[in-house]
Amino acid sequence: MKKFTLVLIMTALSVFAYYVTFIVEVPEYTPEDAKLYIAGNFNGWNPSDNNYVLKRESNIFKGTFELSGKIEYKVTRGSWENVEKGEKGEEIPNRVILVDKDMEVKIKVYHWRDFVEKQSAGLKSTYTGNIKLIKDFYSPELGNKRNIIIYLPPNYESSNDRYPVLYMHDGQNIFDASTSFSGIEWSADESAEKLIDEGVIKPIIIVGIYNAGSERINEYSPWIDKNYGGGKGELYAQFIVNTLKPFIDNNFRTLSDRENTAILGSSMGGFISLYIGLKYNNVFSKIGVMSPSFWFSDRKVFEFINSTEVPNETIIYMDIGTMEGSNPDVYVNDTRNMYKLLQKKSNVEVLYMEDRGAIHSESAWAKRFPEVLVYFFGN
């Protein structure tokens, strides 16, 4: 197969570290034994990273860390289930600071997610089109439950057609701002509706797989990282292949063959998509790898890719923003190296993109998502 690339090159970045002191005021109802963490694009959005824990002084938490560049972050109490929320209990966008000197950052946390009922906050879903939500879908492989959210194309109810399927990780972030951890959605439903309506892509089904909260990182890597966890990625892959996909194929009008089955994610979701797509290459013919965290687990994914044969024709979309993380060169160089490694594989075609100035965020992935849809399902 022909291999090709679209690459936007930027000059190497010089990165300097500065001391940033966070001073965080919390609600009075915050538990006495609470631990606070700063999670952001500088630590893989790890909500319980002990390298970024704050110390308590009454209702104030403080911590000083070395950071640089454009930083996006949120305050958590150790998981995304208890991340900070807004004054009315709403989801809030990522906090953003530009670190180019030593600085002090004062923050007021109004509420925590686990203390706020979304209904009382008056939040509304931001779905577009025909959306189905399956609550508490059980995984026998992992022994847990999660929601599955499904986008159906505009003519689904009025036809007998069957459709290609795109499986996406972090399902709570892709269609609905009210459930997205950042308060910003991918607008995957709006993008699909628009491109289908314009005839740019084939009508498709999108299956959003909610992450399992505090188990997210564990499930998104088959290998253990000594600092962040992992190790359940193979069980998560088996859940998708052996439990979820058969359910979707049996209950919706899908084209179930590999040629019409794709998988996609961002960050650790991109990392696990590449693993699943190649490990179960008899199931998936299209793999989306956005802003991948290839640094995870001492880059063992490179060993896996190097030793893995790709038996079937496979297309891969892979991208990276040039301003991701506290040291963007690491993300960019890892992704470039993976692109070079994949180029050597038989039966693999790769579209690789670098998004100049883009950071590690839902808004960046939302902007690039239509490109993936056209590459995978274009007419």
C-alpha positions as CSV (number, residue, x, y, z in Angstrom):
1,M,0.0,0.0,0.0
2,K,1.1,3.6,-0.6
3,K,2.3,5.4,2.4
4,F,2.0,9.2,2.6
5,T,2.2,12.0,5.1
6,L,1.2,15.6,5.7
7,V,3.6,17.1,8.2
8,L,3.8,20.7,9.5
9,I,7.2,21.3,11.0
10,M,8.0,23.8,13.7
11,T,11.4,24.9,15.0
12,A,12.7,23.2,18.2
13,L,11.4,24.7,21.4
14,S,13.6,26.0,24.2
15,V,11.9,25.1,27.5
16,F,12.8,26.8,30.8
17,A,11.2,25.8,34.1
18,Y,9.8,28.3,36.5
19,Y,8.4,28.1,40.0
20,V,4.6,28.3,40.1
21,T,2.9,28.4,43.5
22,F,-0.8,27.4,43.5
23,I,-3.0,28.7,46.3
24,V,-6.4,27.0,46.3
25,E,-9.4,28.0,48.3
26,V,-11.9,25.1,48.7
27,P,-15.6,24.8,49.7
28,E,-16.2,24.5,53.4
29,Y,-17.7,21.1,53.0
30,T,-14.5,19.7,51.6
31,P,-13.6,16.6,53.6
32,E,-11.1,17.1,56.4
33,D,-8.9,14.2,55.0
34,A,-9.0,15.4,51.4
35,K,-5.9,15.6,49.3
36,L,-5.8,18.0,46.4
37,Y,-3.9,17.6,43.2
38,I,-3.1,19.7,40.1
39,A,-3.8,17.7,36.9
40,G,-3.0,19.0,33.5
41,N,-1.2,18.8,30.2
42,F,2.2,18.6,32.0
43,N,1.5,15.3,33.7
44,G,-0.7,13.4,31.3
45,W,-3.8,14.7,33.1
46,N,-3.2,12.3,36.0
47,P,-5.8,13.3,38.6
48,S,-3.8,11.7,41.5
49,D,-0.2,12.5,40.7
50,N,1.8,12.7,44.0
51,N,4.3,14.9,42.2
52,Y,1.6,17.6,42.1
53,V,-0.1,17.2,45.4
54,L,-1.1,20.3,47.5
55,K,-0.6,20.7,51.3
56,R,-3.6,21.8,53.4
57,E,-3.7,24.9,55.6
58,S,-7.3,25.2,56.9
59,N,-9.5,25.8,53.8
60,I,-6.5,26.7,51.7
61,F,-4.2,24.3,49.9
62,K,-0.7,25.3,48.6
63,G,1.9,23.8,46.4
64,T,4.9,24.9,44.4
65,F,6.0,23.2,41.2
66,E,8.3,23.7,38.3
67,L,6.4,24.4,35.1
68,S,6.8,26.3,31.8
69,G,4.9,27.3,28.7
70,K,1.2,27.2,28.2
71,I,-0.3,25.1,31.0
72,E,-3.9,23.8,31.1
73,Y,-5.0,22.2,34.3
74,K,-7.8,21.5,36.8
75,V,-7.9,20.8,40.6
76,T,-9.0,17.4,41.7
77,R,-9.4,15.4,44.9
78,G,-7.7,12.4,43.4
79,S,-9.9,11.3,40.5
80,W,-12.1,12.8,37.8
81,E,-15.1,11.7,39.8
82,N,-14.3,14.5,42.2
83,V,-12.8,17.2,40.0
84,E,-13.7,20.8,40.6
85,K,-16.9,22.3,39.3
86,G,-18.3,25.8,38.8
87,E,-20.3,28.2,41.0
88,K,-23.6,26.7,39.9
89,G,-22.3,23.1,39.9
90,E,-21.5,23.2,36.1
91,E,-18.5,21.8,34.4
92,I,-15.8,24.4,33.7
93,P,-13.2,24.7,31.0
94,N,-9.6,23.9,31.7
95,R,-7.8,26.6,33.6
96,V,-5.1,28.1,31.5
97,I,-1.9,30.0,32.5
98,L,1.2,31.0,30.5
99,V,4.2,30.3,32.6
100,D,7.2,32.5,31.5
101,K,8.3,33.6,34.9
102,D,8.0,32.6,38.6
103,M,4.4,33.2,39.7
104,E,1.7,32.8,42.2
105,V,-1.7,31.5,41.1
106,K,-4.8,31.9,43.3
107,I,-7.8,29.7,42.7
108,K,-11.2,29.4,44.2
109,V,-12.9,26.0,43.9
110,Y,-16.7,26.4,44.2
111,H,-17.8,22.8,44.2
112,W,-16.7,19.2,43.7
113,R,-18.3,16.9,41.1
114,D,-19.2,14.2,43.6
115,F,-21.1,16.8,45.8
116,V,-23.2,18.2,43.0
117,E,-26.2,16.7,41.4
118,K,-26.2,17.7,37.7
119,Q,-30.0,17.9,37.7
120,S,-30.1,20.6,40.4
121,A,-27.4,22.5,38.6
122,G,-29.8,22.8,35.6
123,L,-27.3,21.3,33.1
124,K,-28.6,20.2,29.7
125,S,-27.1,17.7,27.4
126,T,-25.6,19.1,24.2
127,Y,-26.4,16.1,21.9
128,T,-27.0,16.6,18.2
129,G,-28.9,14.0,16.1
130,N,-30.1,10.5,17.1
131,I,-28.3,9.6,20.3
132,K,-28.8,6.4,22.4
133,L,-27.4,6.0,25.9
134,I,-27.0,2.5,27.4
135,K,-26.4,2.9,31.1
136,D,-24.2,0.5,33.2
137,F,-23.1,-1.8,30.5
138,Y,-21.3,-4.7,32.2
139,S,-17.9,-5.9,31.3
140,P,-17.2,-9.5,32.4
141,E,-13.6,-9.1,31.4
142,L,-13.0,-6.1,33.8
143,G,-15.8,-6.8,36.3
144,N,-17.2,-3.3,36.1
145,K,-19.9,-1.2,34.4
146,R,-19.8,1.9,32.3
147,N,-22.1,3.9,30.0
148,I,-22.1,3.4,26.3
149,I,-23.3,6.3,24.1
150,I,-24.2,5.8,20.5
151,Y,-24.6,8.2,17.6
152,L,-26.8,7.0,14.8
153,P,-26.8,8.6,11.3
154,P,-29.7,10.8,10.2
155,N,-31.5,8.2,8.1
156,Y,-31.1,5.4,10.5
157,E,-34.8,5.2,11.6
158,S,-36.2,5.6,8.0
159,S,-34.0,3.0,6.2
160,N,-32.9,-0.6,6.4
161,D,-29.3,0.3,5.6
162,R,-26.3,-1.0,7.5
163,Y,-23.5,1.3,8.5
164,P,-19.7,1.4,9.3
165,V,-18.9,1.8,13.0
166,L,-16.3,4.0,14.7
167,Y,-15.5,3.0,18.4
168,M,-14.2,5.9,20.5
169,H,-12.7,6.0,24.0
170,D,-13.5,8.6,26.7
171,G,-17.1,8.5,25.5
172,Q,-18.4,11.1,28.0
173,N,-16.2,13.7,26.3
174,I,-17.2,13.2,22.6
175,F,-20.9,14.3,22.3
176,D,-21.9,16.1,25.5
177,A,-20.3,19.1,27.2
178,S,-22.3,18.4,30.4
179,T,-20.5,15.1,30.9
180,S,-17.1,16.0,29.5
181,F,-14.5,16.3,32.3
182,S,-13.2,19.5,30.8
183,G,-16.6,21.0,30.1
184,I,-15.7,21.0,26.4
185,E,-16.9,18.2,24.0
186,W,-15.4,16.9,20.8
187,S,-18.6,17.8,18.9
188,A,-18.2,14.4,17.2
189,D,-22.0,14.3,16.6
190,E,-22.1,17.7,15.1
191,S,-19.1,16.9,12.8
192,A,-20.6,13.6,11.7
193,E,-24.0,15.2,11.0
194,K,-22.5,18.0,8.9
195,L,-20.2,15.8,6.8
196,I,-22.9,13.2,6.2
197,D,-25.5,15.9,5.3
198,E,-23.0,17.4,2.8
199,G,-22.2,14.0,1.3
200,V,-18.5,14.2,2.3
201,I,-18.6,11.0,4.3
202,K,-20.7,7.9,4.3
203,P,-23.3,7.7,7.1
204,I,-21.7,6.0,10.1
205,I,-22.5,4.9,13.6
206,I,-20.2,6.2,16.4
207,V,-20.0,4.2,19.7
208,G,-18.6,6.2,22.6
209,I,-17.2,4.0,25.4
210,Y,-17.2,5.9,28.7
211,N,-14.0,5.6,30.6
212,A,-14.1,4.1,34.1
213,G,-13.1,7.2,36.0
214,S,-10.2,6.3,38.4
215,E,-9.6,3.1,36.4
216,R,-9.1,5.0,33.1
217,I,-5.3,4.9,33.0
218,N,-5.2,1.3,34.2
219,E,-7.5,0.2,31.4
220,Y,-5.8,2.3,28.7
221,S,-2.5,0.5,28.8
222,P,-1.6,-3.2,28.7
223,W,1.7,-2.3,30.5
224,I,2.3,-0.9,34.0
225,D,3.9,2.4,34.5
226,K,5.6,2.6,37.8
227,N,4.3,6.2,38.4
228,Y,0.8,6.1,36.9
229,G,-0.5,2.5,36.8
230,G,-1.8,0.6,33.8
231,G,-1.8,-3.1,33.1
232,K,-5.5,-3.7,32.3
233,G,-5.3,-2.7,28.7
234,E,-5.5,-6.2,27.3
235,L,-8.7,-6.9,29.3
236,Y,-10.1,-3.6,28.1
237,A,-9.3,-4.7,24.5
238,Q,-11.1,-8.0,25.1
239,F,-14.1,-6.2,26.5
240,I,-14.4,-4.2,23.3
241,V,-13.8,-7.1,20.9
242,N,-15.6,-9.9,22.7
243,T,-18.4,-8.2,24.6
244,L,-19.2,-4.7,23.3
245,K,-18.8,-5.2,19.6
246,P,-21.0,-8.3,19.4
247,F,-23.7,-6.4,21.4
248,I,-23.5,-3.5,19.0
249,D,-23.6,-5.7,15.9
250,N,-26.6,-7.7,17.3
251,N,-28.6,-4.7,18.3
252,F,-27.9,-2.1,15.6
253,R,-27.7,-2.3,11.9
254,T,-23.9,-2.3,11.5
255,L,-21.5,-3.4,8.8
256,S,-19.6,-5.7,11.1
257,D,-16.6,-6.7,8.9
258,R,-13.2,-5.3,9.7
259,E,-13.2,-3.1,6.6
260,N,-16.1,-1.1,8.1
261,T,-14.8,-1.1,11.7
262,A,-12.6,1.6,13.2
263,I,-11.2,2.6,16.6
264,L,-10.0,6.0,17.8
265,G,-8.9,7.9,20.9
266,S,-6.7,10.7,22.1
267,S,-3.9,10.9,24.7
268,M,-4.0,7.5,26.5
269,G,-7.0,6.7,24.3
270,G,-4.8,7.1,21.3
271,F,-2.2,4.9,22.9
272,I,-4.6,2.1,23.5
273,S,-6.3,2.5,20.1
274,L,-3.0,1.7,18.4
275,Y,-2.5,-1.3,20.6
276,I,-6.0,-2.7,20.1
277,G,-6.1,-1.9,16.4
278,L,-2.9,-3.9,15.7
279,K,-3.3,-6.6,18.3
280,Y,-6.9,-7.3,17.0
281,N,-6.1,-6.5,13.4
282,N,-8.7,-9.1,12.2
283,V,-11.4,-6.8,13.7
284,F,-10.2,-3.3,12.9
285,S,-9.0,-1.8,9.6
286,K,-8.9,1.8,10.7
287,I,-7.0,3.2,13.7
288,G,-7.1,6.8,15.0
289,V,-4.2,7.9,17.2
290,M,-4.6,11.5,18.3
291,S,-2.0,13.2,20.6
292,P,-0.7,9.8,21.8
293,S,1.0,9.4,25.2
294,F,3.8,7.1,23.8
295,W,6.0,8.0,26.8
296,F,3.8,5.8,29.1
297,S,5.4,2.7,30.7
298,D,9.0,3.6,29.5
299,R,7.8,3.6,25.8
300,K,7.1,-0.2,25.8
301,V,4.6,0.4,23.0
302,F,7.6,0.9,20.6
303,E,8.8,-2.7,21.5
304,F,5.3,-3.9,20.8
305,I,5.0,-2.2,17.4
306,N,8.5,-3.3,16.4
307,S,7.6,-7.0,17.0
308,T,4.1,-7.0,15.7
309,E,3.2,-8.0,12.1
310,V,0.2,-6.4,10.5
311,P,-1.5,-9.2,8.5
312,N,-4.2,-7.1,6.9
313,E,-4.4,-3.8,5.0
314,T,-4.8,-1.1,7.7
315,I,-5.0,2.7,7.6
316,I,-3.8,4.8,10.5
317,Y,-4.5,8.4,11.3
318,M,-2.0,9.9,13.7
319,D,-1.4,13.4,14.9
320,I,0.2,15.6,17.5
321,G,0.0,19.2,18.5
322,T,3.3,21.1,18.7
323,M,2.6,22.6,22.1
324,E,1.5,19.6,24.1
325,G,2.7,19.1,27.6
326,S,5.3,21.0,29.6
327,N,8.0,19.7,27.2
328,P,6.4,19.6,23.7
329,D,9.5,18.2,22.1
330,V,9.0,14.9,23.9
331,Y,5.4,14.5,22.5
332,V,6.4,15.6,19.0
333,N,9.6,13.4,18.8
334,D,7.9,10.3,20.2
335,T,5.1,10.7,17.7
336,R,7.5,11.3,14.8
337,N,9.5,8.2,15.8
338,M,6.3,6.1,15.9
339,Y,5.4,7.4,12.5
340,K,8.8,6.3,11.1
341,L,8.4,2.9,12.7
342,L,4.9,2.4,11.3
343,Q,6.1,3.4,7.8
344,K,8.3,0.2,7.8
345,K,5.3,-2.0,8.3
346,S,3.8,-4.0,5.5
347,N,0.1,-3.4,4.9
348,V,0.1,-0.1,6.7
349,E,-0.9,3.3,5.3
350,V,-0.4,6.3,7.6
351,L,-1.7,9.9,7.5
352,Y,0.4,11.8,9.9
353,M,-0.2,15.5,10.9
354,E,1.4,18.0,13.2
355,D,-0.9,20.8,14.3
356,R,1.2,23.9,14.8
357,G,0.6,25.5,18.2
358,A,-2.1,23.0,19.3
359,I,-2.2,21.9,22.9
360,H,-3.4,18.7,24.6
361,S,-7.1,19.4,24.8
362,E,-10.6,18.5,23.7
363,S,-10.9,21.7,21.7
364,A,-7.8,20.7,19.7
365,W,-9.2,17.2,19.0
366,A,-12.6,18.5,18.1
367,K,-10.9,20.7,15.5
368,R,-9.0,17.8,13.9
369,F,-11.7,15.2,14.2
370,P,-13.4,16.0,10.9
371,E,-10.1,15.2,9.2
372,V,-10.2,11.7,10.7
373,L,-13.8,11.1,9.5
374,V,-13.0,12.1,6.0
375,Y,-9.9,9.9,5.9
376,F,-11.7,6.9,7.3
377,F,-15.2,7.2,5.7
378,G,-14.9,9.7,2.9
379,N,-16.9,9.3,-0.2
